[in-house]
């Protein structure tokens, strides 16, 4: 049973890392002024948050993916839709 649990944990870690990388790339592709117009943290701050979260998800054991999931979740659920709205994009 420990082998299956370990495998599931590894799949979750890689899934969280992939989502965090997606969030980082999306944040990097947005205009810097859109962050200000959306009344969110600046682009460099979000890039640092998501970059550090991605590294933590790979190197910090169990807590790293938890931190990365929180950071990328906040970006994808709160910041990303607002950025797209401000820039006039549908998605």
The 8 nearest C-alpha neighbors of each residue, nearest first, counted from 0:
[[1, 3, 2, 4, 5, 6, 7, 8],
 [0, 2, 4, 3, 5, 6, 7, 8],
 [3, 1, 5, 0, 4, 6, 7, 8],
 [2, 4, 6, 0, 5, 1, 7, 8],
 [5, 3, 1, 7, 6, 2, 8, 0],
 [6, 4, 8, 2, 3, 7, 1, 9],
 [5, 7, 3, 9, 8, 4, 2, 10],
 [6, 8, 10, 4, 9, 5, 3, 11],
 [7, 9, 5, 11, 6, 10, 4, 12],
 [10, 8, 12, 6, 11, 7, 5, 13],
 [9, 11, 7, 13, 8, 12, 14, 6],
 [10, 12, 14, 8, 9, 13, 15, 7],
 [13, 11, 9, 15, 10, 14, 64, 16],
 [14, 12, 16, 10, 15, 11, 17, 9],
 [13, 15, 11, 17, 16, 12, 10, 18],
 [16, 14, 18, 12, 17, 13, 68, 11],
 [15, 17, 13, 19, 14, 18, 53, 56],
 [16, 18, 14, 20, 19, 15, 13, 21],
 [19, 17, 21, 15, 20, 16, 22, 14],
 [20, 18, 22, 16, 71, 21, 17, 53],
 [19, 21, 23, 17, 22, 18, 24, 16],
 [22, 20, 18, 24, 19, 23, 25, 17],
 [21, 23, 19, 25, 20, 24, 71, 26],
 [24, 22, 20, 26, 21, 25, 49, 27],
 [25, 23, 27, 21, 26, 22, 20, 28],
 [24, 26, 22, 28, 27, 23, 21, 29],
 [27, 25, 23, 24, 28, 29, 22, 46],
 [26, 28, 24, 25, 29, 23, 46, 42],
 [29, 27, 25, 26, 24, 30, 23, 31],
 [30, 28, 26, 27, 31, 25, 33, 82],
 [29, 31, 33, 32, 28, 34, 42, 27],
 [32, 30, 33, 42, 34, 29, 41, 35],
 [31, 33, 35, 34, 30, 36, 41, 42],
 [34, 32, 36, 35, 31, 30, 82, 37],
 [35, 33, 37, 39, 32, 36, 41, 31],
 [34, 36, 38, 32, 37, 33, 39, 41],
 [35, 37, 33, 38, 34, 32, 85, 39],
 [36, 38, 34, 35, 39, 33, 81, 82],
 [39, 37, 35, 36, 34, 40, 33, 41],
 [40, 38, 34, 37, 35, 41, 78, 36],
 [39, 41, 44, 34, 45, 42, 38, 35],
 [42, 40, 44, 34, 43, 39, 35, 45],
 [41, 43, 45, 44, 31, 46, 34, 40],
 [44, 42, 46, 45, 41, 47, 31, 40],
 [43, 45, 47, 41, 46, 42, 48, 40],
 [46, 44, 48, 42, 47, 43, 49, 41],
 [45, 47, 43, 49, 44, 48, 50, 42],
 [48, 46, 50, 44, 45, 49, 51, 43],
 [49, 47, 45, 51, 46, 50, 52, 44],
 [48, 50, 52, 46, 51, 47, 23, 45],
 [51, 49, 47, 53, 52, 48, 46, 54],
 [50, 52, 54, 53, 48, 49, 47, 55],
 [53, 51, 67, 49, 55, 50, 54, 48],
 [54, 52, 50, 56, 51, 55, 19, 16],
 [55, 53, 51, 57, 56, 52, 58, 50],
 [56, 54, 63, 52, 58, 59, 57, 53],
 [55, 57, 63, 64, 53, 54, 67, 58],
 [58, 56, 55, 54, 59, 53, 63, 16],
 [57, 59, 55, 56, 60, 54, 63, 53],
 [60, 58, 63, 55, 62, 56, 57, 61],
 [59, 61, 62, 63, 58, 57, 56, 64],
 [60, 62, 63, 64, 59, 65, 56, 12],
 [63, 61, 65, 64, 60, 59, 66, 56],
 [64, 62, 56, 55, 59, 66, 65, 61],
 [63, 65, 56, 67, 66, 62, 68, 12],
 [64, 66, 62, 68, 63, 67, 69, 61],
 [67, 65, 69, 63, 64, 68, 62, 70],
 [68, 66, 52, 64, 70, 69, 65, 56],
 [69, 67, 65, 71, 66, 70, 72, 64],
 [68, 70, 72, 66, 67, 71, 73, 65],
 [71, 69, 67, 73, 72, 68, 66, 74],
 [70, 72, 74, 19, 68, 73, 69, 67],
 [73, 71, 69, 75, 74, 70, 68, 76],
 [72, 74, 70, 76, 71, 77, 75, 69],
 [73, 75, 78, 71, 72, 77, 76, 79],
 [74, 76, 79, 72, 73, 77, 71, 78],
 [77, 75, 73, 74, 72, 78, 79, 80],
 [76, 78, 73, 74, 75, 79, 80, 81],
 [77, 79, 74, 81, 80, 75, 82, 76],
 [78, 80, 75, 82, 81, 74, 77, 83],
 [81, 79, 83, 82, 78, 84, 77, 76],
 [80, 82, 84, 78, 83, 79, 37, 85],
 [83, 81, 79, 85, 84, 80, 33, 37],
 [82, 84, 88, 86, 80, 81, 85, 87],
 [83, 85, 81, 87, 82, 86, 88, 80],
 [84, 86, 82, 83, 87, 81, 37, 33],
 [85, 87, 83, 84, 88, 82, 33, 30],
 [88, 86, 84, 85, 83, 89, 82, 90],
 [89, 87, 83, 90, 86, 84, 85, 82],
 [88, 90, 87, 83, 84, 80, 86, 85],
 [89, 88, 83, 80, 84, 79, 87, 82]]
